[in-house]
Amino acid sequence: MLGKLRQFLAPEEQAANSSRERRGSPRADGGGTTVRIDSKVYPLSNWDPTGFMIDGFEGSLVVKQRFSAVLMLPEGDKTIEYRTDAVVVRQDGRTLGAKFLFLSPDAKRAIELRTRRAN
């Protein structure tokens, strides 16, 4: 009986493990970080040095589409902006997932520091 239960649950475990392995680095919640795409500002639901996720996206981007954006990281009483290029890797209703194509070394360091602090 226990063996059948393990077999039944194994595909879910494998899928969860493969997504963690595929991601490569831990994601952090948005933590007040926003991104500006086509003059609209969206809060990030999570992010890491490889990409980000937005819930509540209202634009017209589609999977595999490249775009430019500005990451806006709150730092004390100011906001630091980093220009970036990305590609849509997931678009499901109002959820948009993107992978960075270009990220300046300063932006990457800032993201790594924030994700380490969050995890």
N, C-alpha and C positions, 0 to 999 in steps of 0.2 A: 504494500500500500504506500509506504513512504517513498519507495523507488518511483512509483507512478506519479506521485506528487512532484518529485524532483524533475522528472521528465517534462511534466506539464509546465512547470515554472521556468525551466532552463532557457527557452527562447527569450523570455522577457529579460532574464539576467544577462544573457549574452548580448542582447540589443542594448541594454543599459551600459554594460561594460564597453562595447564597441564605440558608443557615442562618446564616452569619457576618453577612451584611447584616441579616437579620431580628433578630439578637440585639442589635445596637446598641452593646454595650460588651463588652470582653473579660472572660471568666470566669477566675476564679482557683480553684485547688484549695481544698478545705475548710480546710486549714491549722489544724486543731484547733478550728475553729468548729463548734458544735453548734446544734441547734434542738429545742425542747421542744414537742411536739404531743400533746395529750391525756395529759399527765403522763409520756409516754415521751420519752427524749432520743435523738436520732439525729445522728451525725456527717454533715456536709455533704460530698458528693463534689466539688461545685463550686458557685460562686455569683458573683453580681455585683449591682450596685445595683438590678437589675430582678427578680431571682428566684434560686432555688436548686434544686439537685438532691440527692436522697438515694438512695443505694443501700442496700438492706436494710430498706426500710420495711415495717412489720408492722401498719399500721393499716387502717382501712376507708374512707378517703377515695376519692372518685371524681372523674373529670374534670368540671370546671366547679363543683365544690363549694368554697364559701368556708369558711375556717377561721381561727382565731386561733392564734398561735404566739409563742414567745419565742426570739429569737436570742440565743445566748450566745457572746460573743467573748472569748477569753482575752487578757488584757492584763497582762503580767508575771505576778505571783503571784496575781492576782485575775481574776474573770470579770465582764464588763459585760453586763447583760441589756437587751434592747430588745424591747418588745411590738410585734407586727406583725399585720396581717391579710393573708391571701393567698388565691389561688385555684389549684386544681389544674389544670395545663395538660397534664400527662402522667402517666399511671399505667400502668405496664407491668410486671406481675409484682411484684417487690419494689423497682422504681425509681419514684420519685415526683418530678415536676418541678412547681414552683410559681412563680407570679408574684406579686410583692408588690402588694397593693392599697393598703396604707398603710404608710409607713415614715417615722419621725420624721426631721427634718433631721439630728439628731445621728447617728442610725443610718446614714443615707445617706452622710454624710461619712466615717464610720468604715469603711464597706464600700468606698467609692471609694478611700480611702487604702490599704487592704489590697490591693485588686485592682491598683492602680498599682504597689505594691511588688512584688507577685508577678509582674507582667508586665514 
